Amino acid sequence: MSYEPVVAIAGVTGAVGAEFIATMNRRAFPVGKLKALASARSAGKTIDFRGQKVVIEELTEKSFEGVDIALFSAGAGVSRKFSPAAVKAGAVVIDNSSAFRMDPNVPLVIPEINANRIREHKGIIAVPNCSAITALVPLWPIHRHNRIKRVILSTYQAASGAGAAAMEELVESTRAYLDGQPFTPKVIPLPYAFNVFSHNTDIDPETGYNGEETKVSKETRKIFEDETIAIGVTCVRVPVLRAHCEAITFECEKPISEDQVRAIMAQAPGVKLVDDRVKNYFPMPIDASGQDDVLVGRIRKDLSDPTGHSISMFVAADQLLKGAALNAVQIAELLPQRVMA
């Protein structure tokens, strides 16, 4: 018997919502029926799905009758408000927001790492922060080979992480800058064109860390199931449309070599090795955009650690794909195998 779930997308008009549809199409994910959900201002409009026009409905607590899988990407507030109704109606919620990630009763899942946690869900499965996914997909196979005890990473985050409106603002502000015209930011509170700035989440006055940095630290420990990993994170926003990059240095319990890391990366699921020293060609957002894999390169010894326990590398991943929509669809693909069979 074929499995063709009724799928609802909450936040269908956003950047991730569009990628949900594109990713399901590309991966031939079986859908018996699609329910397109958004705010009242989008209700009545249509989207294309597999040759048919699907009318967008207003998202309400009554939207989930008969729904098997609900993909949420409409912000933490919307997820907190409507996910309980979806679960009550019998749907499995796969949520891209931060609403439930640190809830001890909600699995926080990257399929390449902890797909086994899917079966533990009580109606909601959380997709990790996009920066955490970008780092952890390549770090996990190393951690399994030689436990990582410390990570220092800096992120270079694209506009897509702040949504479609931020992507459009980057384009418009860049055009205005090049034309010598004034531009007043509306989505991102700081000038975006040709600029780099601390990630636009609130700063904790006690620690000095912003919200994005705190998410990466906490989510890493939850996913790796290791509260003792030492993590230092600096998150910044860069004028790139849709792919995040990260500079990562990690320290292992035992000595580890560049060749060992390259060999591990060459076999790691969800990873593509891009590490050409001769041509000086390494992971770039322009190459990562549109790709499912996390690109990994610039693998080299950390010369500040004479013990040989530390490696530095540079990674890039499409924030809208592996950082959001793809990870969610991968979870949905595993539901029949791990939960509904």
Residue pairs with C-beta under 8 A, 6 or more apart in sequence:
2 30
3 30
3 336
3 340
4 30
4 31
4 32
5 30
5 31
5 32
5 68
5 69
5 332
5 335
6 31
6 32
6 33
6 34
6 35
6 66
6 67
6 68
6 69
7 24
7 31
7 32
7 33
7 34
7 35
7 67
7 68
7 69
7 70
7 71
7 332
8 34
8 35
8 36
8 37
8 63
8 64
8 67
8 69
8 70
8 71
8 86
8 91
9 17
9 20
9 21
9 34
9 35
9 36
9 37
9 70
9 71
9 73
10 37
10 38
10 59
10 63
10 70
10 71
10 72
10 73
10 74
10 78
10 79
10 82
10 86
11 17
11 37
11 38
11 72
11 73
11 74
11 75
11 78
12 18
12 20
12 21
12 36
12 37
12 38
12 42
12 47
12 56
13 38
13 39
13 42
13 45
13 47
13 56
14 73
14 74
14 163
14 164
15 160
15 163
15 164
15 167
15 242
15 320
16 73
16 96
16 320
16 324
16 325
17 38
17 73
18 164
19 320
19 321
19 324
19 325
19 326
20 71
20 73
20 325
20 328
20 329
21 34
21 47
21 49
22 325
23 29
23 321
23 325
23 326
23 329
24 31
24 329
25 49
25 50
27 329
27 333
29 329
29 332
29 333
31 49
31 50
34 49
34 54
35 54
35 57
35 63
35 67
36 47
36 49
36 54
36 55
36 56
36 57
37 56
37 57
37 58
37 59
37 63
38 56
38 57
38 58
38 59
38 74
39 58
39 59
40 58
42 56
42 58
43 56
43 57
43 58
44 55
44 56
45 55
45 56
46 53
46 54
46 55
46 56
47 53
47 54
47 56
48 54
57 63
59 74
59 78
59 82
60 82
61 82
61 85
62 85
63 82
63 85
63 86
64 70
64 85
64 86
64 89
64 90
64 91
65 89
66 89
67 86
67 89
67 90
67 91
68 90
68 91
68 92
69 91
69 92
69 94
69 332
69 335
70 83
70 86
70 91
70 92
70 93
70 94
71 94
71 96
71 328
71 329
71 332
72 78
72 79
72 82
72 83
72 86
72 93
72 94
72 95
72 96
72 97
73 96
73 97
73 324
73 325
73 328
74 97
75 97
76 97
76 98
76 99
77 99
78 97
79 93
79 95
79 97
79 99
79 100
80 99
83 93
83 95
83 99
83 100
83 123
83 124
86 93
86 123
87 93
87 122
87 123
87 124
91 123
92 121
92 123
92 124
92 125
92 335
92 339
93 123
93 124
93 125
94 125
94 127
94 328
94 331
94 332
95 124
95 125
95 126
95 127
96 127
96 324
96 325
96 328
98 129
98 215
99 126
100 106
100 124
100 126
101 108
101 126
101 128
101 129
101 215
101 218
101 219
101 222
102 108
102 218
102 219
102 222
103 124
103 126
105 122
106 121
106 122
106 124
106 125
106 126
107 114
107 117
107 118
107 120
107 121
107 125
107 126
108 114
108 117
108 126
108 127
108 128
108 219
108 222
108 223
109 115
109 117
109 118
109 125
109 126
109 127
109 128
109 327
109 331
110 128
110 133
110 136
110 137
110 140
110 223
110 327
111 327
111 330
111 331
111 334
112 137
112 140
112 268
112 269
112 270
113 136
113 137
113 140
113 223
113 224
114 223
115 331
115 334
115 338
116 338
118 125
118 331
118 334
118 335
118 338
118 339
119 338
119 339
121 339
125 331
127 133
127 324
127 327
127 328
127 331
128 136
128 219
128 223
128 327
129 212
129 215
129 216
129 219
130 157
130 161
130 244
130 317
130 319
130 323
130 324
131 155
131 157
131 161
131 212
131 215
131 216
131 233
131 235
131 244
131 246
131 323
132 215
132 216
132 219
132 220
132 223
133 317
133 322
133 323
133 327
134 155
134 244
134 246
134 294
134 315
134 316
134 317
134 319
134 322
134 323
135 151
135 153
135 216
135 220
135 246
135 248
135 315
136 220
136 223
136 224
137 268
137 270
137 271
137 294
137 317
137 322
138 248
138 265
138 268
138 271
138 294
138 296
138 313
138 315
139 148
139 151
139 248
139 250
140 224
140 268
141 264
141 265
141 267
141 268
141 269
141 271
142 148
142 250
142 252
142 256
142 261
142 264
143 224
145 260
145 264
146 252
146 253
146 254
146 256
146 260
147 252
147 253
148 229
148 250
148 251
148 252
148 253
149 228
149 229
149 230
149 251
149 252
149 253
150 229
150 230
150 231
150 250
150 251
151 220
151 229
151 230
151 231
151 232
151 248
151 249
151 250
151 251
152 231
152 232
152 233
152 248
152 249
152 250
153 216
153 231
153 232
153 233
153 234
153 246
153 247
153 248
153 249
154 233
154 234
154 235
154 236
154 246
154 247
155 199
155 212
155 216
155 233
155 234
155 235
155 236
155 244
155 245
155 246
156 196
156 236
156 238
156 240
156 244
156 245
156 246
156 247
156 285
157 199
157 212
157 235
157 236
157 237
157 238
157 244
157 319
158 237
158 238
158 240
158 241
158 242
158 243
158 244
158 285
158 319
159 166
159 167
159 169
159 170
159 188
159 192
159 237
159 239
159 240
159 241
159 242
160 166
160 167
160 241
160 242
160 243
160 319
160 320
161 237
161 244
161 319
161 323
162 187
162 188
162 200
162 237
163 187
165 186
165 187
166 187
166 188
166 192
167 241
167 242
169 185
169 186
169 187
169 188
169 192
170 188
170 192
170 193
170 239
170 241
171 241
172 183
173 183
173 185
173 191
173 192
173 193
174 192
174 193
174 194
174 239
176 182
176 183
176 193
177 183
177 193
177 194
183 191
183 193
185 191
185 192
188 200
188 237
189 200
190 197
190 200
192 237
192 239
193 239
194 239
195 239
196 236
196 237
196 238
196 239
197 236
197 237
198 210
198 235
198 236
198 237
199 210
199 211
199 212
199 213
199 235
199 236
199 237
200 237
201 210
201 211
201 212
201 235
202 210
202 211
203 209
203 210
204 210
204 211
204 214
207 214
209 217
209 233
210 235
212 233
212 235
213 233
213 234
213 235
216 231
216 233
216 235
217 231
217 233
220 229
220 231
221 227
221 229
221 231
238 245
240 285
241 285
241 289
242 285
242 289
242 318
242 319
242 320
243 285
243 286
243 288
243 289
243 316
243 317
243 318
243 319
244 285
244 316
244 317
244 319
244 323
245 283
245 284
245 285
245 288
245 314
245 315
245 316
246 314
246 315
246 316
247 312
247 313
247 314
248 312
248 313
248 314
248 315
249 302
249 310
249 311
249 312
249 313
250 310
250 311
251 302
251 305
251 309
251 310
252 309
252 310
252 311
253 309
254 309
255 307
255 308
255 309
256 308
256 309
256 310
256 311
257 301
257 308
258 299
258 300
258 301
258 311
261 299
261 311
261 313
262 273
262 275
262 299
265 271
265 273
265 296
265 299
266 273
270 292
270 293
270 294
270 322
271 293
271 294
271 296
272 291
272 293
272 294
272 295
272 296
273 296
273 297
274 281
274 282
274 283
274 287
274 295
274 296
274 297
275 282
275 296
275 297
275 298
275 299
276 282
276 297
281 297
282 297
282 298
282 314
283 295
283 296
283 297
283 298
283 314
283 315
283 316
284 295
284 316
285 316
287 295
287 316
288 294
288 295
288 316
288 317
288 318
289 318
290 318
290 321
291 317
291 318
291 321
292 318
292 321
292 322
292 326
293 317
293 322
294 315
294 316
294 317
294 322
295 315
295 316
295 317
296 313
296 314
296 315
297 313
297 314
297 315
298 312
298 313
298 314
299 311
299 312
299 313
300 311
300 312
300 313
301 308
301 310
301 311
301 312
302 310
302 311
302 312
304 310
317 323
318 326
